[in-house]
Structures are given as C-alpha cells and as structure tokens.
Amino acid sequence: MNPQQQFINQFNIGGINIYTNPLSPETQDGQVIRSVNFDSYPFGGKIKRPGYGTFLGTTTGASVKNLFSWTKDDGTSIFVYKFSGSLLEYYNAGIGTATDWSTCGNGTFTGSHIGFSILNNTMILGDGVGSTRHTTNGTSFTDTVLAPVGEFFEQFQNRVYIGGTSSTLFYSVTNDATNWNTSGTSDSSSLKIPGAGKINKVYKLGNILSASKTARNILQWDGFTLYDTSSNLGMSSPYSYGTVENSGFYINPLGVYVADGNGAKLISNAVTRYFYNDNNTGVLGTVFGSAPGGVIKYDYFTALGSIRDDFTNEPLNNAVLKYNFQKNEFLTYQFTDPPTSFATYIDNGGSEQFIYGGTNGQVYKYGGTYTTDNGAAIPCVLDMILTGKQPQIEKDWRWFWGFFNPGCEGRVQVALANTFTKEEKIWVDLGDATNGIVQYMFPTGSRSRLLYVRVTESSKTARINFYGCSLSYHVKNPG
C-alpha cells in the first residue's frame, strides 16, 4: 500500500477554546488551547501584545485601588484620579505637563474603594464609609450635606443614585448632585432593592438603571417601576465592570457576563475552566470579590490572579483575561506587574489612553510603542492541536511551513502525542522564524495521531506576527 501525502492549512487562528472537543468534526483543525501575551491581528493571525511603561510617579506606594477620569464640560479640563492607601490624587491631563500626582483637597478616605458619578459638571463620590463629597473644580472636594454614605454612584435621568451600604438606593434632587433634601419642594428620595444581600453596584445601560446585589441578583429601575430580572447572574466584583457599546461586562464565580437593558448572560464558555474545574485550580474565591476590570476600545480586561486550567494543565501567573467584543474571542495575558485597577482617559492630544494601577502604588500606561513590561521581556506562547480531521489515523509528519514577519525572534516547536496528557508531550524544537517564511522537516519517525504546534517569543525589541502554518503528512493507503 502506497502512502498518501495530505496537508493541513491553518490560517484562521482564533481565540482560546478549552471548552469544545478539539477532535469534533465541527471543530476547526488547529484549535487554540493556550495563548499567552498574543493579540489577534490581523484577523485570523496573531501578534505579540504591546507592553507598558510607568505613568507619573508613585507618591503613596500603596496598592492602587481605583483609577478613573473626568473630562469637564469645557472639554479641556481632563482629570485623571488615583486612589491608593487613603489618598485621592489627581493629574490634569488637559495640561499634560506634570510628572507626578497631586493630592486632592479633602482627599483622605478610609474606605477600600471609591465610586463616583458626574451630573451638571459636578463630580460626586464616596467610599462607603465616610462622608460623600463633591467638586466642581476637579481638585478640591467638599462634604455633601445630607447626601447618604455610599460607594456606588450612577447618573440616571438627571439624578445621582447612590447605594452600597445596605439595600436602599438613594437619589438626588433633579439636576443637582449636591441637593439631597427631602422636604419642601425638593424631591430627593430612596427606594428599597429587595432580596438577599446588599447593593454592590449601580450601573446604567440605555434608559435602564440596574442594581446588582452581593447575592448576585439584579434588579432594574426605569424611573417608575422596579423589575426583578435575574438571580445568580449579578457580579461578584463591582470593580470588574466595564462597558462597550451599551453592553456591560463583569465577572462572578461562573465566568464573564455581558449585561444590557434586558438582563445578563454568560459569554465565557470557551474559558470556563479558568473559573472552575475538576482540579480546583481556577480563580481563587478571594479574587472574585475584588477583581478589577476595564475597557479600551473593544477589549474588556479583568485580572484573575494565578490560575491553571485542567485541560492543558499549564499555570498562568498574574493572569489577565481579555475579551474582544468585535471578535467574540478570549485571550490571556501575563503582566509582570499585576493589575489592581484599570481606567481610560483622553490625553490633551485627543487620543484615548489605557492605564492600570499596580500593587506598589505605580500606575502604568499600556499599549502604543512599548515592547517590554516596564523593561522586562514579554514571553509569549501559542499552543494549537491538529489532527488532520482524522484523529483515529496515525500520521507520518513530514514538513512544516510557518508564515511570520521577517526579523522576528520567534521559535517553532512540535509535540507528537496520542493523548491530551501534559506529561506525554515531548516538545521538539524545529527552528526559528527569523526569515519570515520558514520550512522545516520533521525528524525521521515523527508518527502520532495528534500533533501539538507551539510558537514562542520572548524578546525585548521585536513583536512577532504569526500569520498561520501549513503541514504535510503521509498516511498509508487504506485501499
């Protein structure tokens, strides 16, 4: 019987999928089961993610619990705020000349986090412990008389809503964030959010205000009627919340959810095993209550700590999970400095910037031309599994063609296996990807039913682009 030569082409590399059976006929050959520090660009290919560098100084040295920004109605006063230790500090990005943070007047707080809202060019904020405060100049805060204590703020239908210390949701007088009087002609009031737990987030999507509770139920308010929309779908960490195109993203122990005016739904089946698995190596329970989240353009980020899924059994420390709304795709990053908060702001040139806070009080700017993590190399790895759509047949692997950007410092490895067990994968180095288009012959006797392909890179200067690969193999003629 003569051997038949066959080919596999993989030029549509997707996101991580450790949920769908990689041997299923409906699954694309070359399913990505591990991706660390890769982005999807161009669509169907992969590129090493950008790095980050320091943004201003540290000042307090304590973990950065909150980052947020405020562009005033004049369009030129752009403030970025950092809350770490007990101090709220600001940077006037509209001027953009300062090299360090400045402390806000009356900016000492005792709570662990701060929430805020904007109404009629007034910022109002609180920490859920001390007095609620407001500012009109962006740099100095005044105690807001009669305002309830709370941590979660949202502007809705020209009122400010405050919650967070119980199950009562308070709202201000119309068009006035500083007026919380309930007598005379003032119409400030409150409503009870029923059900177990206390309010742990208030957010607006469309013309609906939602209140999430610690028991993970969500209730919605349209200004007239309160609706009980769901249970077990609410957020565990209010700090994980971020929005893209009127969709809100957050996490709880079951995964990543997206919410809109009609409720919420789970979207993270592809990476469920990062959240919980049979080996109990998913996200730690202590992380779920405080995991930070943020959005830049169409990418949602959340920090999950150290995790290990039970499919690849590969560890991922300082894990950052990224979901792209346009591509409906999950990827993972590994930041050298683990994030504790995220934010975006508009710089004085009109460009949107993405920043995050670290455990040491330092804030970092992500993206752009950075090729390192504040000077540290960015190691990236991509693992795919290929079967030729014939997992039952042993194959004699012959040739590998890889397509990269010339000058990159990537390398290609393969592992022959007849199982998914990590310990059975013996990785063999085929060679580097410096020339851009590379061709490597498999070592003689490379036989297996399954083939794992791994692309790695860990330089400080180059950014690898991986556009895809082709492979050839022989099988015996069954006839």
PEHUSUL-V261262 format. One record per residue. OMEGA is omega in whole degrees, -180 to 180 (999 if undefined). D_FIRST is the distance of its C-alpha to the first C-alpha in Angstrom with 1 decimal. Layout:
OMEGA_D_FIRST / OMEGA_D_FIRST
//
This chain:
-178_0.0 / 177_3.8 / 178_6.6 / 177_9.3 / 178_12.9 / -175_15.5 / 170_19.2 / 175_22.2 / 178_25.7 / 179_28.7 / 176_32.0 / -174_34.0 / -176_34.9 / 178_37.2 / -180_39.6 / 176_39.1 / 175_37.6 / 180_37.5 / -178_38.3 / 179_35.4 / -179_32.2 / 179_29.8 / -178_26.8 / 178_28.4 / -179_26.7 / -178_30.1 / 178_30.3 / 176_29.6 / -175_26.7 / 180_28.7 / 179_31.5 / 179_34.4 / 177_35.3 / 176_37.8 / -180_39.9 / 175_43.0 / 171_45.4 / 169_43.3 / 177_44.6 / 175_42.8 / -9_43.5 / -178_42.6 / -175_41.4 / 176_37.8 / 180_38.2 / 176_40.0 / 177_42.9 / -179_44.7 / 174_47.9 / 179_51.3 / -180_53.6 / 176_57.2 / -177_60.6 / 178_64.0 / -176_66.2 / -177_69.9 / -177_71.3 / 179_71.1 / -173_74.8 / -177_74.6 / 180_71.5 / -179_70.7 / -179_67.6 / -176_67.5 / -179_67.6 / 167_68.1 / 175_67.6 / -177_68.7 / 180_70.3 / 172_73.1 / -177_73.8 / -175_77.4 / 179_78.6 / 176_79.8 / -179_76.2 / 178_77.0 / -176_77.7 / -177_74.3 / 172_74.4 / -176_71.6 / 176_72.5 / 175_71.3 / 178_72.3 / -172_71.9 / 176_74.0 / -173_77.0 / 169_77.4 / -178_76.6 / -177_76.3 / 173_75.8 / 180_74.7 / -178_76.0 / 177_72.9 / 175_75.0 / 171_76.8 / -179_73.9 / -177_75.8 / 178_76.1 / 179_74.1 / -179_74.7 / 173_75.4 / -179_78.9 / 178_80.2 / 171_81.2 / -175_84.8 / -173_85.0 / 177_81.4 / -178_81.3 / -179_79.4 / 179_78.8 / -177_75.8 / -180_72.2 / 179_71.1 / 172_72.8 / -176_72.4 / 172_74.0 / -179_74.6 / 174_76.3 / 178_78.9 / 176_81.3 / 174_80.7 / 173_81.3 / 176_78.8 / -176_79.4 / 178_77.5 / -178_77.7 / 179_76.1 / -179_76.9 / -178_79.5 / -176_82.2 / 171_84.0 / -174_82.2 / 180_82.9 / 177_82.8 / 172_83.1 / 179_83.9 / 176_83.8 / -175_80.4 / -178_81.8 / -173_84.4 / 180_84.2 / 176_87.0 / -176_87.1 / -175_86.7 / 177_89.7 / -180_88.9 / 180_85.1 / 174_83.1 / 179_81.2 / 179_77.4 / -173_74.2 / -172_72.3 / 174_73.8 / 173_72.8 / -178_74.7 / 179_74.6 / 175_76.8 / 170_79.2 / 170_79.7 / 176_78.4 / -179_76.9 / 174_76.9 / 172_75.2 / 180_73.9 / -179_76.6 / 177_76.5 / 179_75.5 / 178_78.2 / -177_77.2 / 174_80.1 / -174_80.7 / 170_83.2 / -179_85.8 / 176_84.3 / -179_83.8 / -179_85.1 / -175_82.9 / -177_86.0 / -179_88.0 / 179_87.2 / -178_90.6 / -177_90.6 / 178_94.3 / -179_96.3 / 180_94.4 / -175_91.4 / 171_88.3 / -178_86.2 / -179_84.9 / 173_82.0 / -179_79.7 / 174_78.1 / -171_74.3 / 177_73.8 / -177_71.2 / 176_70.2 / 177_70.2 / 180_71.9 / 177_71.1 / 173_68.5 / 173_67.8 / -177_69.5 / -176_67.5 / 174_67.8 / -173_65.1 / 179_66.5 / 178_69.8 / 174_68.9 / 180_70.0 / 174_67.8 / 177_68.9 / -179_66.3 / -176_67.5 / 175_66.5 / 174_65.3 / 169_62.8 / -178_64.4 / 175_65.1 / -175_68.2 / -175_68.9 / 180_72.3 / -178_73.0 / -180_76.7 / -173_77.9 / 177_75.6 / -178_73.5 / 174_70.0 / -170_68.0 / -173_64.5 / 171_62.2 / 178_61.9 / -180_59.4 / -178_58.3 / -175_60.9 / 172_60.6 / 177_61.0 / 177_61.7 / -177_64.1 / 178_63.3 / -172_59.7 / 173_60.8 / -175_59.9 / 172_59.9 / 176_57.8 / 177_59.0 / 172_61.1 / -179_58.4 / -178_59.2 / 179_56.6 / 180_57.2 / 163_55.7 / -175_56.4 / 178_54.6 / 179_52.1 / 180_51.0 / -180_51.9 / 170_53.9 / -179_55.0 / 171_58.4 / -178_60.2 / -178_63.3 / -179_61.5 / -176_60.5 / 177_57.5 / 178_53.8 / -180_51.1 / -168_48.6 / 179_46.8 / -176_44.1 / -177_41.5 / -180_43.3 / -174_45.0 / 170_43.8 / -176_46.0 / 176_49.0 / 180_48.3 / -175_45.4 / -180_44.8 / 180_45.5 / -180_48.8 / 178_48.0 / -179_48.8 / 178_52.0 / -180_55.0 / -179_57.6 / -179_60.2 / -171_58.4 / -178_58.5 / -174_62.2 / -177_62.5 / 179_59.2 / 176_60.1 / 179_58.5 / -176_58.9 / 167_57.7 / -175_57.3 / -177_56.5 / -179_53.5 / 174_52.4 / -180_53.7 / 169_53.8 / -177_54.7 / -172_54.8 / -178_53.3 / -179_53.9 / -176_51.3 / 174_48.3 / 179_45.0 / -177_42.6 / 174_40.7 / 176_37.3 / -177_36.8 / 179_39.6 / -180_40.7 / 175_44.5 / -179_46.4 / -178_50.0 / -174_52.6 / 171_50.2 / 179_51.2 / 180_49.3 / 176_49.2 / 176_48.7 / -175_48.6 / -179_50.3 / -175_48.8 / -175_45.2 / -168_45.5 / 177_43.8 / 172_44.4 / 179_44.1 / 174_45.7 / 174_47.9 / -178_49.3 / 177_52.8 / 178_54.4 / -173_57.7 / -179_57.2 / 173_58.9 / 178_61.8 / 179_62.7 / 174_61.5 / 170_63.5 / 172_63.5 / 178_66.4 / -179_67.4 / -175_68.5 / 172_71.5 / 178_69.1 / -179_67.9 / 178_64.4 / -180_63.0 / -180_62.3 / -179_60.4 / 175_62.0 / -179_61.6 / -179_63.8 / -176_62.9 / -177_64.2 / -180_66.5 / -179_68.4 / 173_66.6 / -177_65.3 / 174_62.3 / -176_61.3 / 172_57.6 / -180_55.7 / -175_56.6 / 179_56.0 / 178_55.8 / 177_52.7 / 171_53.7 / -178_55.0 / 178_58.6 / 180_57.4 / 178_54.5 / 179_51.0 / 178_48.9 / 178_45.6 / -178_42.9 / 178_39.4 / 178_36.8 / 176_33.9 / 176_31.1 / -177_28.2 / -179_24.9 / -172_21.9 / -176_20.2 / -180_21.4 / -175_18.6 / -178_20.4 / -173_18.4 / 173_15.1 / -176_14.9 / 174_14.6 / -174_14.5 / -173_17.7 / -172_18.3 / 174_21.4 / 172_24.7 / 178_27.2 / -176_30.6 / -174_33.6 / 171_37.1 / 180_40.6 / 179_41.1 / 179_43.3 / -178_42.4 / 180_42.1 / 176_39.1 / -179_36.2 / 175_32.6 / 175_31.1 / 175_27.9 / 177_27.3 / -178_24.0 / 172_24.6 / -177_23.6 / 176_27.2 / -175_30.2 / -178_32.4 / -175_34.2 / -179_34.2 / -179_30.4 / 176_30.1 / -174_30.1 / 179_30.9 / -180_29.6 / 177_31.6 / 179_29.7 / -178_32.9 / -178_35.8 / -173_36.2 / -176_39.2 / 180_37.9 / 173_37.3 / -175_33.8 / 178_31.7 / -179_28.1 / 175_26.7 / 175_23.4 / 174_22.4 / 179_22.9 / 179_19.9 / 179_18.3 / -177_19.5 / 176_17.5 / 175_19.1 / 180_19.2 / 175_22.5 / 174_23.9 / 177_27.6 / -179_29.1 / 174_32.7 / -179_35.1 / 175_38.4 / -179_41.6 / -179_45.1 / 176_47.2 / -174_50.9 / -174_50.9 / 172_47.6 / -176_46.2 / 167_42.4 / 177_40.9 / -175_37.3 / 179_36.0 / -177_32.4 / 172_29.0 / 179_25.4 / 174_22.3 / 178_18.7 / 177_15.7 / 170_11.9 / 178_9.9 / 178_6.4 / -177_5.5 / -180_7.5 / 999_7.3
//
